[in-house]
Amino acid sequence: MRVALGVGGGIAAYKSAELARALAERGAQVQVIMTAAAREFVRPLTFAALTGRKVVTDLFPASSESEALASAVEHIGVAQSNDLLVVAPATADLMAKFAHGLADDFLTTLYLAFPGPVLLAPAMNTNMWRHPATQANLELLRGRGHAIIGPEEGELACGMTGPGRMAEPAAIAAAAVNLLNRKRDLEGETVLVTAGPTREPLDPVRFISNRSSGKMGYALAEAAAARGANVILIAGPVHLPDPPGVKTIKVQTAQEMRDAVFANLEPATIVIKAAAVADYHVANVPQQKLKKTAARISIELDPTPDILAELGQKKGDRLLIGFAAETENLRQEARRKLLTKNCDMIVANLVGQEENAGFESDTNEVVLLLATGSTVSVPPSPKREVADRILDEALKLRLALHAAR
Ligand SMILES: Cc1cc2nc3c(=O)[nH]c(=O)nc-3n(C[C@H](O)[C@H](O)[C@H](O)COP(=O)(O)O)c2cc1C
């Protein structure tokens, strides 16, 4: 295990010395890279002594021309010779630079050149952490599939209390080992995921839709791809970047989503229907925009195709996972859906009440109802972690169902 450990300029930089040791204790060869600001807090010598390696500090350290040429490619060498990049503390500044692709020192340049998994341990003052700029950068980095650990709540060096403290070195080291050991347990599988809302036109300019953001489905697609699956993502209109390494097909209406699902069903071994498909649509959409008048109007709606039910009939050996977003009687409704739609698992989440769960949130709290009769509660967690739990349970469920046959 070869780890590049980037240290940013925050008070928590001293804790990264302990992290370097914790990583080395777990058998890692650690290459430390310090930013100029980090060197204001801790001397490179500390890290060099702990890791037995020269610490990288500058992008252009050499004075002579030949030495400059050797060091000019060093970040590429470090990028290619390490399995994991850990950045701790990840300062607000580093997060911003990584998010936007700025590369004005060794660590930020290495980040762009590094093809492997990235683990970030942010640490900063609570207000810096909560600032919309930092939160937007965090979202970009998370969306890129990077693992984020912490920050934790507590009393900070600046005297404030709140989120901002760097995760403990032992926890960061454990997360680093987990990331490297993450199984490619979906290799050979084709996972078909649907995500987001659908849009049902009322006329050429208006539509009916719902509050689904697509984040849960995108997290599932990303997690499945990271675990080695071939992933097909069929998404309604969402404001999310296409996940890397995933075949993404964009649709608008329930009918288009149905057609795309069945056109791509053949190779799928696992189908996950995370989309919030509209239940009703206008059958004959007017060609022209409806005119405003003083009169009350009513719109006649017809049911849209029930994609999950049709999949239940045609699934064959595929594992079929549906979602139930309910505002009441969650488990009852989910159980009904599991049986009537012939699903193997229903991911049930209560929507409309919890702030940290459901449609637009970055976290989710769900209950998994399995065809074996058991249920698994997933506590409030980032959607990417929920996605991994769903995939873990899907694989276990398939083994259980095969054994039962
Ligand atoms: C005493 C002191 C403590 C700081 N602590 C933090 C911190 O914990 N987190 C952070 O994001 N920035 C912190 N900063 C600000 C960063 O050092 C500054 O943004 C710097 O440009 C970061 O550079 P780097 O991201 O290249 O390491 C601190 C600054 C000072 C002077």
The ligand as a Tripos MOL2 file, in Angstrom:
@<TRIPOS>MOLECULE
LIG
   31    33     1     0     0
SMALL
NO_CHARGES

@<TRIPOS>ATOM
      1 C1         -3.0920   30.1810   12.7200 C.3       1 LIG1
      2 C2         -3.8090   29.7630   11.4470 C.ar      1 LIG1
      3 C3         -4.5990   28.6400   11.4520 C.ar      1 LIG1
      4 C4         -5.2700   28.2420   10.3020 C.ar      1 LIG1
      5 N1         -6.0530   27.1210   10.3370 N.ar      1 LIG1
      6 C5         -6.7120   26.7510    9.2320 C.ar      1 LIG1
      7 C6         -7.5220   25.5760    9.2450 C.ar      1 LIG1
      8 O1         -7.6200   24.8660   10.2410 O.2       1 LIG1
      9 N2         -8.1870   25.2460    8.1220 N.ar      1 LIG1
     10 C7         -8.1020   25.9990    6.9890 C.ar      1 LIG1
     11 O2         -8.7760   25.6510    6.0140 O.2       1 LIG1
     12 N3         -7.3290   27.0980    6.9410 N.ar      1 LIG1
     13 C8         -6.6260   27.4900    8.0170 C.ar      1 LIG1
     14 N4         -5.8520   28.6080    7.9660 N.ar      1 LIG1
     15 C9         -5.7440   29.3630    6.7240 C.3       1 LIG1
     16 C10        -4.7950   28.6630    5.7630 C.3       1 LIG1
     17 O3         -3.5190   28.5010    6.3500 O.3       1 LIG1
     18 C11        -4.6820   29.4840    4.4610 C.3       1 LIG1
     19 O4         -5.9510   29.4910    3.8110 O.3       1 LIG1
     20 C12        -3.6230   28.9300    3.5480 C.3       1 LIG1
     21 O5         -3.6170   29.7070    2.3540 O.3       1 LIG1
     22 C13        -3.8640   27.4780    3.1880 C.3       1 LIG1
     23 O6         -2.8740   27.0330    2.2820 O.3       1 LIG1
     24 P1         -2.8720   25.5430    1.7270 P.3       1 LIG1
     25 O7         -4.2950   25.1990    1.4310 O.co2     1 LIG1
     26 O8         -2.0290   25.5890    0.5120 O.co2     1 LIG1
     27 O9         -2.2840   24.6710    2.7700 O.co2     1 LIG1
     28 C14        -5.1610   29.0110    9.1190 C.ar      1 LIG1
     29 C15        -4.3410   30.1390    9.1110 C.ar      1 LIG1
     30 C16        -3.6620   30.5110   10.2660 C.ar      1 LIG1
     31 C17        -2.7750   31.7300   10.2220 C.3       1 LIG1
@<TRIPOS>BOND
     1     1     2 1
     2     2     3 ar
     3     2    30 ar
     4     3     4 ar
     5     4     5 ar
     6     4    28 ar
     7     5     6 ar
     8     6     7 ar
     9     6    13 1
    10     7     8 2
    11     7     9 ar
    12     9    10 ar
    13    10    11 2
    14    10    12 ar
    15    12    13 ar
    16    13    14 ar
    17    14    15 1
    18    14    28 ar
    19    15    16 1
    20    16    17 1
    21    16    18 1
    22    18    19 1
    23    18    20 1
    24    20    21 1
    25    20    22 1
    26    22    23 1
    27    23    24 1
    28    24    25 2
    29    24    26 1
    30    24    27 1
    31    28    29 ar
    32    29    30 ar
    33    30    31 1
@<TRIPOS>SUBSTRUCTURE
     1 LIG1         1 GROUP 0 **** ****
